[in-house]
Amino acid sequence: MALVAPLLCAIMLGSVELGSFFYNEHILTKAVRDGARYAARRSFSFYESGGNCANPTDATLIANVRALVRTSLLSAGTDRFPDIQDSDITVTAACSATVSGQSMSGIYQGRTGGTAGAPVVTVTASIDYNPVIGAFGFTGAGLKLNARQQAAVMGI
């Protein structure tokens, strides 16, 4: 028992830490998905600048997306992760005229020039991972949680 107990404890603690890592990554993925969905429901004008598809410049939109990712609320709320900052979250956009060889149609049909096709917003987050078993010497140094989500802008 004295020989096997340390191995069993290491396996048990490793399982707990691995489960915690995947759970936190799932939470971040869901948060980024919520932010991308919110950003995709803005008007096309949020993603058009000078007739070209561009990154969003509306400060309120970007602040709201970052707040959704951080807290799941548009206004004050508790952060989902202890060390998450607004600088860890990026919001970008680009126009896609075709997807998998198919031309855009429907609400995107008839859009011309630099704004041809569908504006696609991308929300990305990357934060440091805080380990559960840090008290046992596992620092988790260098481990990051990463998530990225894209959504086509609906223009409504």
PyMOL commands that set and color helices and strands:
alter all, ss='L'
color gray80, all
select helices_A, chain A and resi 5-40+44-47+59-71+86-88+106-108+134-136
alter helices_A, ss='H'
color red, helices_A
select strands_A, chain A and resi 48-49+52-53+89-96+98-99+102-103+118-128+144-152
alter strands_A, ss='S'
color yellow, strands_A
deselect
rebuild
show_as cartoon
